[in-house]
Amino acid sequence: MSTSLKIWLSAARLRTLPVSVAGIISGNAMAIKSGLFSESVFVLSLITAISFQIISNFANDYGDGVKGTDNEARLGPERVLQQGLLSPAALKKGILVAAVISLCCAGLLIYVTLGSEKLMISLLFIFLALGAVWAAIQYTVGKSAYGYAGWGDVFVFLFFGWVSVMGSFYLQTQSLQYSVFFLGTAMGLLSTAVLNLNNMRDITNDKNFQKNTLVVRMGSQNAKIYHFSIILASGLFLLLGMGIDWALEHPFSVLVLLPLVFHGLQVMKVKTPKAYDPLLKQLALSTFFIALLIWVFFFIDL
């Protein structure tokens, strides 16, 4: 593998990709449960979600890098711009290329699933795709970056939760259900919890560089209470999404809650911001694992 490719893979931050596809897997699992599922639509949805996440990672690297927020005081892994492995100009080009690729993937997905027969719905999904690109870039880039104003949690919840789960379900079934809304809420909350861990880890450095995340605004102790509330609520919505009656008929469904219980116990032990870092990967993988479990549950139940 060439050095250049390794650098771009580092910028893409592959460890963040499981969270980006958890909502897609969950939405498609619900489609399997409903009896309507297309493998090609599923694959295209995954590729599109991953491409949006890569835009976000490139833009986050660029935005925090040029603002100086990524520095030697930051507790997380060093990023490529911070290390001088890529120039700001090169990273901007990478963002543009990733945005074009993601919109092409989204366009193909929309065309395959909706075609020209449902013009208004197609336009809605095109708008959502453009919104996803905007949100991915605007999180840290520019003077009005919403991540620096404490709105990151809201956008992560919306796009990783409702848009990802309900959008992917609709593209498979051309319909929506309350249970999909509940499951989308659960995935959105779990994704928000991952961001919250990131922000709890980086609270000191973020505060020094006026990155006023929700954690900076509420303080470490309240952020920890907020985190436990998110995890608790996500567990409730997971059960509602799978269906209470279905869960009662399939007691093994409580397995989806075990990673959340384990994570909560680990968070309780944290005493310093740096100790949140290993829990980031743990919760991201747990979210992905929960989505896979739901997929397996509904696939076996056919």
C-alpha positions as CSV (number, residue, x, y, z in Angstrom):
1,M,0.0,0.0,0.0
2,S,1.4,3.4,-1.0
3,T,2.2,6.0,1.6
4,S,-0.3,8.4,0.0
5,L,-3.1,5.9,0.2
6,K,-2.3,5.2,3.9
7,I,-2.5,8.9,4.7
8,W,-5.9,9.3,3.0
9,L,-7.2,6.1,4.8
10,S,-6.0,7.7,8.0
11,A,-7.9,10.9,7.2
12,A,-11.0,8.8,6.4
13,R,-10.8,7.4,10.0
14,L,-12.1,3.9,9.3
15,R,-12.9,3.3,13.0
16,T,-15.8,5.7,12.7
17,L,-17.4,3.9,9.8
18,P,-19.3,1.2,11.9
19,V,-21.5,3.9,13.5
20,S,-22.2,5.4,10.1
21,V,-23.8,2.2,8.8
22,A,-25.5,1.1,12.0
23,G,-28.7,3.1,11.1
24,I,-28.7,1.7,7.6
25,I,-28.4,-1.9,8.9
26,S,-31.2,-1.3,11.4
27,G,-33.5,0.3,8.8
28,N,-32.9,-2.6,6.4
29,A,-33.4,-5.1,9.3
30,M,-36.9,-3.6,9.7
31,A,-37.4,-4.0,6.0
32,I,-36.6,-7.7,6.3
33,K,-39.1,-8.0,9.1
34,S,-41.7,-6.4,6.8
35,G,-40.9,-8.9,4.1
36,L,-39.6,-6.3,1.6
37,F,-35.9,-6.3,1.0
38,S,-33.5,-5.7,-1.9
39,E,-29.8,-6.6,-1.6
40,S,-28.8,-4.0,-4.2
41,V,-30.6,-1.2,-2.4
42,F,-29.0,-2.3,0.9
43,V,-25.5,-2.2,-0.6
44,L,-26.1,1.2,-2.3
45,S,-27.4,2.5,1.0
46,L,-24.3,1.3,2.9
47,I,-21.9,2.8,0.3
48,T,-23.8,6.2,0.4
49,A,-23.7,6.3,4.2
50,I,-20.0,5.5,4.3
51,S,-19.2,8.2,1.7
52,F,-21.1,10.8,3.7
53,Q,-19.1,9.8,6.8
54,I,-15.8,10.1,5.0
55,I,-16.7,13.7,3.9
56,S,-17.4,14.5,7.6
57,N,-14.1,13.0,8.7
58,F,-12.1,15.0,6.0
59,A,-14.0,18.2,6.9
60,N,-13.6,17.6,10.6
61,D,-9.8,17.1,10.1
62,Y,-9.7,20.3,8.0
63,G,-11.9,22.5,10.1
64,D,-10.4,21.7,13.5
65,G,-6.9,21.7,12.0
66,V,-7.1,25.2,10.5
67,K,-8.7,26.5,13.7
68,G,-5.9,25.1,15.8
69,T,-8.3,23.0,17.9
70,D,-6.3,19.9,16.9
71,N,-3.0,20.4,18.7
72,E,-0.6,18.6,21.0
73,A,-3.0,19.2,24.0
74,R,-5.8,17.3,22.4
75,L,-6.3,13.8,23.9
76,G,-7.5,11.9,20.9
77,P,-5.5,10.4,18.0
78,E,-3.5,12.9,15.9
79,R,-5.1,13.8,12.6
80,V,-3.4,14.2,9.3
81,L,-3.5,18.0,9.0
82,Q,-2.3,18.3,12.6
83,Q,0.7,16.0,11.7
84,G,1.4,17.9,8.5
85,L,0.8,14.8,6.4
86,L,-1.7,16.7,4.1
87,S,-1.9,20.4,3.3
88,P,-5.2,22.3,3.9
89,A,-5.5,22.7,0.1
90,A,-5.1,18.9,-0.5
91,L,-7.7,18.2,2.2
92,K,-10.1,20.7,0.7
93,K,-9.8,18.9,-2.6
94,G,-10.4,15.6,-0.8
95,I,-13.6,17.0,0.7
96,L,-14.8,18.1,-2.8
97,V,-14.0,14.8,-4.4
98,A,-15.7,12.9,-1.5
99,A,-18.8,15.1,-1.8
100,V,-19.1,14.5,-5.6
101,I,-18.8,10.7,-5.1
102,S,-21.3,10.7,-2.3
103,L,-23.9,12.7,-4.3
104,C,-23.4,10.3,-7.2
105,C,-24.0,7.3,-4.9
106,A,-27.0,9.0,-3.4
107,G,-28.4,9.9,-6.8
108,L,-28.0,6.3,-8.1
109,L,-29.6,5.0,-4.9
110,I,-32.6,7.4,-5.3
111,Y,-32.9,6.5,-9.0
112,V,-32.8,2.7,-8.4
113,T,-35.4,2.9,-5.7
114,L,-37.7,5.7,-6.7
115,G,-37.0,6.4,-10.4
116,S,-39.0,9.2,-12.0
117,E,-42.3,7.9,-10.9
118,K,-42.3,9.4,-7.4
119,L,-40.8,12.8,-8.3
120,M,-41.7,14.6,-5.1
121,I,-40.3,11.9,-2.9
122,S,-37.2,11.7,-5.0
123,L,-36.7,15.4,-4.6
124,L,-37.1,15.1,-0.9
125,F,-34.3,12.5,-0.8
126,I,-32.1,14.6,-3.0
127,F,-32.6,17.4,-0.5
128,L,-31.7,15.1,2.3
129,A,-28.5,14.0,0.4
130,L,-27.5,17.7,-0.1
131,G,-28.3,18.3,3.6
132,A,-26.1,15.4,4.6
133,V,-23.2,16.9,2.6
134,W,-23.8,20.3,4.1
135,A,-24.0,18.9,7.6
136,A,-20.9,16.9,7.2
137,I,-18.9,19.9,6.1
138,Q,-20.4,22.6,8.2
139,Y,-19.8,20.7,11.5
140,T,-16.4,22.3,11.9
141,V,-15.6,24.2,8.7
142,G,-16.1,28.0,8.6
143,K,-16.9,30.7,11.0
144,S,-20.5,29.5,11.5
145,A,-19.6,25.9,12.1
146,Y,-22.5,24.5,14.1
147,G,-20.2,22.0,16.0
148,Y,-18.6,25.1,17.6
149,A,-22.0,26.4,18.7
150,G,-23.2,23.2,20.5
151,W,-25.5,21.9,17.8
152,G,-23.5,18.8,16.9
153,D,-25.7,16.5,19.0
154,V,-28.8,17.6,17.2
155,F,-27.5,17.0,13.7
156,V,-25.9,13.6,14.6
157,F,-29.2,12.5,16.1
158,L,-31.1,13.5,13.0
159,F,-28.8,12.1,10.3
160,F,-27.5,9.0,12.1
161,G,-30.9,8.3,13.5
162,W,-34.1,9.3,11.8
163,V,-32.7,10.0,8.3
164,S,-30.5,6.9,8.3
165,V,-33.0,4.4,9.7
166,M,-36.3,5.7,8.4
167,G,-34.8,6.8,5.1
168,S,-33.3,3.4,4.4
169,F,-36.5,1.6,5.4
170,Y,-38.6,3.8,3.1
171,L,-36.3,3.2,0.2
172,Q,-36.8,-0.6,0.7
173,T,-40.5,-0.6,1.4
174,Q,-41.9,2.7,0.1
175,S,-43.7,3.1,3.5
176,L,-43.0,4.1,7.2
177,Q,-44.0,2.6,10.5
178,Y,-44.0,3.8,14.1
179,S,-41.6,1.1,15.0
180,V,-39.1,2.4,12.5
181,F,-39.4,5.8,14.1
182,F,-38.6,4.3,17.5
183,L,-35.6,2.4,16.2
184,G,-34.4,5.5,14.4
185,T,-34.6,7.3,17.7
186,A,-32.6,4.6,19.4
187,M,-29.8,4.7,16.8
188,G,-29.8,8.5,16.8
189,L,-29.4,8.5,20.6
190,L,-26.5,5.9,20.5
191,S,-24.7,7.9,17.8
192,T,-25.2,11.1,19.9
193,A,-23.7,9.2,22.9
194,V,-20.6,8.5,20.8
195,L,-20.2,12.2,20.0
196,N,-20.8,13.0,23.7
197,L,-18.0,10.7,24.8
198,N,-15.7,12.4,22.2
199,N,-16.7,15.8,23.6
200,M,-16.3,14.8,27.2
201,R,-12.8,13.6,26.4
202,D,-11.9,16.8,24.6
203,I,-13.6,19.3,27.0
204,T,-10.5,21.1,28.2
205,N,-9.0,21.7,24.8
206,D,-12.4,22.5,23.2
207,K,-13.0,25.1,25.9
208,N,-9.6,26.7,25.3
209,F,-10.4,27.1,21.5
210,Q,-14.0,28.3,21.9
211,K,-15.5,25.1,20.6
212,N,-18.6,25.4,22.7
213,T,-19.9,21.8,22.4
214,L,-22.9,20.8,24.6
215,V,-20.4,19.3,27.0
216,V,-18.5,22.6,27.3
217,R,-21.8,24.4,27.9
218,M,-23.1,22.0,30.6
219,G,-19.9,20.9,32.3
220,S,-18.4,17.5,32.8
221,Q,-20.7,16.3,35.6
222,N,-23.9,17.3,33.8
223,A,-22.5,15.8,30.6
224,K,-22.0,12.5,32.4
225,I,-25.7,12.6,33.6
226,Y,-26.7,13.5,30.1
227,H,-24.8,10.5,28.8
228,F,-26.5,8.0,31.1
229,S,-29.8,9.5,30.1
230,I,-29.1,9.0,26.4
231,I,-28.0,5.3,27.0
232,L,-31.1,4.6,29.1
233,A,-33.4,6.2,26.6
234,S,-31.8,4.3,23.7
235,G,-32.4,1.0,25.4
236,L,-36.1,1.8,25.8
237,F,-36.4,2.9,22.2
238,L,-34.6,-0.2,21.0
239,L,-37.3,-2.4,22.7
240,L,-40.1,-0.2,21.3
241,G,-38.5,-0.4,17.8
242,M,-38.3,-4.2,17.9
243,G,-41.8,-4.2,19.3
244,I,-42.7,-5.0,22.9
245,D,-44.9,-7.9,21.9
246,W,-42.2,-9.3,19.6
247,A,-39.6,-8.8,22.4
248,L,-41.8,-10.7,24.9
249,E,-42.2,-13.6,22.4
250,H,-38.4,-13.6,21.8
251,P,-36.7,-13.2,25.2
252,F,-33.3,-13.4,23.6
253,S,-33.9,-9.9,22.2
254,V,-32.7,-8.5,25.6
255,L,-29.2,-9.3,24.3
256,V,-29.3,-5.9,22.6
257,L,-29.2,-4.2,26.0
258,L,-26.2,-6.0,27.3
259,P,-23.6,-3.8,25.5
260,L,-25.4,-0.7,26.9
261,V,-25.3,-2.1,30.5
262,F,-21.6,-2.9,30.1
263,H,-20.9,0.5,28.7
264,G,-22.7,2.2,31.5
265,L,-20.7,0.4,34.1
266,Q,-17.4,1.4,32.3
267,V,-18.4,5.0,32.1
268,M,-19.2,5.1,35.9
269,K,-15.5,4.2,36.5
270,V,-14.1,7.1,34.5
271,K,-12.3,9.7,36.6
272,T,-10.3,11.7,33.9
273,P,-11.2,12.9,30.4
274,K,-8.5,10.8,28.8
275,A,-10.2,7.6,30.1
276,Y,-13.1,8.3,27.8
277,D,-11.0,7.6,24.7
278,P,-11.1,3.8,24.7
279,L,-14.8,3.9,25.5
280,L,-15.4,5.7,22.2
281,K,-14.4,2.7,20.1
282,Q,-16.2,0.4,22.5
283,L,-19.5,2.3,22.1
284,A,-19.1,2.7,18.4
285,L,-18.6,-1.0,17.9
286,S,-21.4,-1.7,20.4
287,T,-23.8,0.4,18.3
288,F,-22.8,-1.5,15.2
289,F,-23.1,-4.9,17.1
290,I,-26.6,-3.9,18.3
291,A,-27.7,-3.2,14.7
292,L,-26.3,-6.5,13.5
293,L,-28.1,-8.3,16.4
294,I,-31.4,-6.7,15.3
295,W,-30.7,-7.8,11.7
296,V,-30.0,-11.4,12.8
297,F,-33.1,-11.4,15.0
298,F,-35.4,-10.4,12.2
299,F,-33.7,-12.6,9.6
300,I,-34.0,-15.7,11.7
301,D,-37.6,-14.8,12.6
302,L,-38.6,-15.0,8.9
